[in-house]
Structures are given as C-alpha cells and as structure tokens.
Amino acid sequence: MTERKKHDKNVLIPVLEEISKHLEEETTVYLIGGLAMVLHGYKAITFDVDIVFDTDEDLKWFMTAAEKAGMKAISDKSAEYVQMGPQHILENQDGIRLDIFYKQVCNGLILSEDMKHRAQTKLELNNLTVHAMSGEDIFLFKSITMRDNDLVDMFSIAQMELDWNTIELEIRKQPNSEKWFPRVHERLIDLKDDYGVDSPLI
C-alpha cells in the first residue's frame, strides 16, 4: 500500500479554490480536522481535509462543483474510515482527499449552533465561505476517534489555551452524548498517560 502524503496549506487551499470556481450558489463549509488546525497555526501539514456541512443545499452544491473540479468519489473500507463514518470521500488525481460529513462526525458529535458561532471564517472564495472550527471543538471531535495521529493533534491543541468549560458544556448539550462520552474519557486518559496533559474533565 502506498503511504499517503501530508500536505501544507499551499497545496490544500488551491483544491478548495478550484472547487469554488464551479460553485453556482453561495456555499458554507466547516473544517474540523487537519486543515482547520493548519489554518489556526496548530500544525503545518496534514493528510486530509475534513469538512462538515450544515445543510443539504450546501452539500449538494459542493459535491456538484467538486465533481466538475475533477474530484472523484472513492470507497475506503479501512477500519479508520468505517469508524469516522464520512458520507463521501473525494480524491483528486494528486491523491488529495476530502472527507465529507453531513451534520454528524464519527456517528457521534453533531455540528451544533454553538460550534458554528465559535468557528472562525478563514477563507472567502468564489461562492465558498470556509470556517475553521474552534480549537476546543477540533479537540472534542478528535477525542472521539481512536487514531494515533488524532491523539498527537489533541496534544498539540492542548498546548494552546483551551477552555475546558466550553468543551464540557458542549458535551453536555450534545444529543446522546452518554453513548460516546466514554470514548472521550478514554482518550483524555491516554493524553494524560502519554503526554502528561491533565484535563479537569477526568
């Protein structure tokens, strides 16, 4: 299996710019993963672009534009992608991948109104507005996965000023959080054991 490459923003942003050229309606997207971290300055490179959509219309317009921009739908049955549960996985000829989610990530966290309010506008392209989720919300999203790279990312974010109260309140407001919060608790323990980050949530 060919090892996938990491990319910086100078490679990833042009992919979004190309898609934006084909958008026929104003579209809003929310970045939740590596590229959001890159745009916040938490790290320099990442594997994928993780995007959450809040409306059917935005998802529809984006998917149509992405196809026109040369992105192809692929199927990835690896355990990682089964656990993440993206609605679509798109990839271009250079192997740059977009993981597309609609409202929910990892069959757990819902894109909430509070998350949208905390997000920062990072790019305004042709008919495409790109928001990056806050550090607290990226941290929370990554805490419900079991990927080693995400634990490293959680550590990177925790080096900045994290508002643990915001994270706790978001967990409490999320629907069905009792079903996936044990995953968060486990990851916070891993973070303490591996990196010495002592979260007040455990």
KETIDREN-174846 format. One record per residue (C-alpha): residue in one letter; x, y, z. Coordinates in steps of 0.25 Angstrom, whole numbers. Last residue first. Layout:
KETIDREN-174846
<resn:A x:X y:Y z:Z>
...
end
This chain:
KETIDREN-174846
<resn:I x:-45 y:53 z:137>
<resn:L x:-50 y:66 z:131>
<resn:P x:-40 y:75 z:138>
<resn:S x:-30 y:70 z:127>
<resn:D x:-16 y:67 z:132>
<resn:V x:-7 y:66 z:120>
<resn:G x:5 y:58 z:123>
<resn:Y x:7 y:53 z:109>
<resn:D x:5 y:38 z:108>
<resn:D x:-2 y:36 z:121>
<resn:K x:-10 y:49 z:121>
<resn:L x:-14 y:48 z:107>
<resn:D x:-18 y:33 z:108>
<resn:I x:-27 y:37 z:120>
<resn:L x:-33 y:48 z:112>
<resn:R x:-35 y:38 z:100>
<resn:E x:-42 y:28 z:110>
<resn:H x:-51 y:40 z:115>
<resn:V x:-55 y:44 z:101>
<resn:R x:-58 y:29 z:97>
<resn:P x:-67 y:28 z:109>
<resn:F x:-74 y:41 z:104>
<resn:W x:-80 y:33 z:92>
<resn:K x:-93 y:28 z:97>
<resn:E x:-95 y:38 z:108>
<resn:S x:-94 y:49 z:98>
<resn:N x:-108 y:45 z:92>
<resn:P x:-111 y:59 z:88>
<resn:Q x:-99 y:69 z:90>
<resn:K x:-102 y:79 z:101>
<resn:R x:-94 y:73 z:112>
<resn:I x:-82 y:70 z:102>
<resn:E x:-83 y:85 z:98>
<resn:L x:-83 y:90 z:112>
<resn:E x:-71 y:81 z:116>
<resn:I x:-63 y:86 z:104>
<resn:T x:-66 y:101 z:107>
<resn:N x:-62 y:99 z:121>
<resn:W x:-49 y:93 z:117>
<resn:D x:-45 y:106 z:110>
<resn:L x:-32 y:102 z:103>
<resn:E x:-20 y:112 z:103>
<resn:M x:-10 y:106 z:94>
<resn:Q x:-2 y:93 z:97>
<resn:A x:-15 y:85 z:98>
<resn:I x:-16 y:87 z:83>
<resn:S x:-3 y:80 z:80>
<resn:F x:-7 y:69 z:90>
<resn:M x:-20 y:67 z:83>
<resn:D x:-13 y:66 z:70>
<resn:V x:-4 y:55 z:75>
<resn:L x:-16 y:48 z:80>
<resn:D x:-22 y:49 z:66>
<resn:N x:-10 y:43 z:60>
<resn:D x:-12 y:31 z:68>
<resn:R x:-26 y:29 z:63>
<resn:M x:-37 y:24 z:73>
<resn:T x:-47 y:35 z:69>
<resn:I x:-56 y:42 z:79>
<resn:S x:-45 y:52 z:84>
<resn:K x:-42 y:57 z:71>
<resn:F x:-56 y:64 z:70>
<resn:L x:-54 y:70 z:84>
<resn:F x:-40 y:75 z:81>
<resn:I x:-46 y:81 z:68>
<resn:D x:-57 y:87 z:76>
<resn:E x:-48 y:94 z:87>
<resn:G x:-38 y:99 z:76>
<resn:S x:-50 y:106 z:69>
<resn:M x:-56 y:101 z:56>
<resn:A x:-50 y:106 z:43>
<resn:H x:-60 y:114 z:34>
<resn:V x:-59 y:114 z:19>
<resn:T x:-68 y:122 z:11>
<resn:L x:-70 y:118 z:-4>
<resn:N x:-77 y:126 z:-15>
<resn:N x:-63 y:130 z:-20>
<resn:L x:-54 y:129 z:-8>
<resn:E x:-55 y:135 z:6>
<resn:L x:-45 y:127 z:14>
<resn:K x:-43 y:127 z:29>
<resn:T x:-56 y:130 z:36>
<resn:Q x:-55 y:126 z:50>
<resn:A x:-64 y:115 z:57>
<resn:R x:-69 y:119 z:71>
<resn:H x:-83 y:122 z:66>
<resn:K x:-84 y:109 z:57>
<resn:M x:-80 y:101 z:69>
<resn:D x:-91 y:108 z:78>
<resn:E x:-101 y:104 z:67>
<resn:S x:-97 y:90 z:67>
<resn:L x:-90 y:81 z:57>
<resn:I x:-93 y:67 z:64>
<resn:L x:-83 y:58 z:70>
<resn:G x:-86 y:43 z:70>
<resn:N x:-86 y:35 z:57>
<resn:C x:-72 y:38 z:56>
<resn:V x:-76 y:52 z:51>
<resn:Q x:-90 y:57 z:49>
<resn:K x:-96 y:69 z:42>
<resn:Y x:-93 y:64 z:28>
<resn:F x:-78 y:59 z:27>
<resn:I x:-69 y:59 z:15>
<resn:D x:-55 y:54 z:15>
<resn:L x:-47 y:62 z:5>
<resn:R x:-34 y:55 z:-1>
<resn:I x:-22 y:59 z:-8>
<resn:G x:-17 y:48 z:-16>
<resn:D x:-11 y:56 z:-28>
<resn:Q x:-22 y:52 z:-37>
<resn:N x:-33 y:57 z:-28>
<resn:E x:-40 y:50 z:-16>
<resn:L x:-54 y:50 z:-10>
<resn:I x:-59 y:42 z:1>
<resn:H x:-74 y:43 z:4>
<resn:Q x:-84 y:42 z:16>
<resn:P x:-72 y:40 z:25>
<resn:G x:-73 y:30 z:36>
<resn:M x:-61 y:32 z:44>
<resn:Q x:-61 y:18 z:50>
<resn:V x:-62 y:12 z:36>
<resn:Y x:-52 y:21 z:31>
<resn:E x:-41 y:17 z:41>
<resn:A x:-45 y:2 z:40>
<resn:S x:-42 y:2 z:25>
<resn:K x:-53 y:1 z:15>
<resn:D x:-49 y:13 z:7>
<resn:S x:-59 y:16 z:-5>
<resn:I x:-55 y:27 z:-15>
<resn:A x:-63 y:39 z:-21>
<resn:K x:-55 y:46 z:-31>
<resn:M x:-51 y:61 z:-31>
<resn:G x:-48 y:67 z:-44>
<resn:A x:-53 y:81 z:-42>
<resn:K x:-66 y:78 z:-48>
<resn:E x:-68 y:67 z:-38>
<resn:A x:-65 y:77 z:-27>
<resn:A x:-75 y:87 z:-32>
<resn:T x:-86 y:76 z:-32>
<resn:M x:-82 y:72 z:-18>
<resn:F x:-81 y:86 z:-13>
<resn:W x:-95 y:90 z:-18>
<resn:K x:-101 y:77 z:-12>
<resn:L x:-95 y:79 z:2>
<resn:D x:-98 y:93 z:3>
<resn:E x:-113 y:90 z:-1>
<resn:D x:-114 y:79 z:9>
<resn:T x:-110 y:88 z:20>
<resn:D x:-100 y:88 z:31>
<resn:F x:-88 y:82 z:24>
<resn:V x:-75 y:77 z:31>
<resn:I x:-62 y:76 z:24>
<resn:D x:-49 y:68 z:27>
<resn:V x:-38 y:72 z:18>
<resn:D x:-27 y:61 z:18>
<resn:F x:-13 y:57 z:22>
<resn:T x:-8 y:69 z:29>
<resn:I x:3 y:79 z:30>
<resn:A x:8 y:91 z:38>
<resn:K x:2 y:90 z:52>
<resn:Y x:-6 y:97 z:62>
<resn:G x:-6 y:110 z:53>
<resn:H x:-21 y:112 z:53>
<resn:L x:-21 y:110 z:38>
<resn:V x:-13 y:97 z:40>
<resn:M x:-22 y:92 z:51>
<resn:A x:-34 y:95 z:42>
<resn:L x:-27 y:87 z:31>
<resn:G x:-25 y:75 z:40>
<resn:G x:-39 y:74 z:45>
<resn:I x:-52 y:81 z:46>
<resn:L x:-54 y:90 z:35>
<resn:Y x:-68 y:96 z:33>
<resn:V x:-73 y:99 z:19>
<resn:T x:-83 y:110 z:14>
<resn:T x:-88 y:111 z:0>
<resn:E x:-93 y:122 z:-9>
<resn:E x:-98 y:117 z:-21>
<resn:E x:-93 y:113 z:-35>
<resn:L x:-80 y:107 z:-30>
<resn:H x:-70 y:103 z:-41>
<resn:K x:-59 y:113 z:-37>
<resn:S x:-61 y:109 z:-23>
<resn:I x:-56 y:95 z:-26>
<resn:E x:-43 y:101 z:-31>
<resn:E x:-41 y:110 z:-19>
<resn:L x:-43 y:98 z:-10>
<resn:V x:-32 y:90 z:-17>
<resn:P x:-24 y:103 z:-17>
<resn:I x:-25 y:103 z:-1>
<resn:L x:-19 y:89 z:0>
<resn:V x:-5 y:91 z:-6>
<resn:N x:-1 y:104 z:0>
<resn:K x:-8 y:99 z:12>
<resn:D x:2 y:88 z:15>
<resn:H x:1 y:74 z:10>
<resn:K x:3 y:60 z:17>
<resn:K x:6 y:49 z:8>
<resn:R x:-1 y:35 z:7>
<resn:E x:8 y:23 z:8>
<resn:T x:5 y:14 z:-4>
<resn:M x:0 y:0 z:0>
end
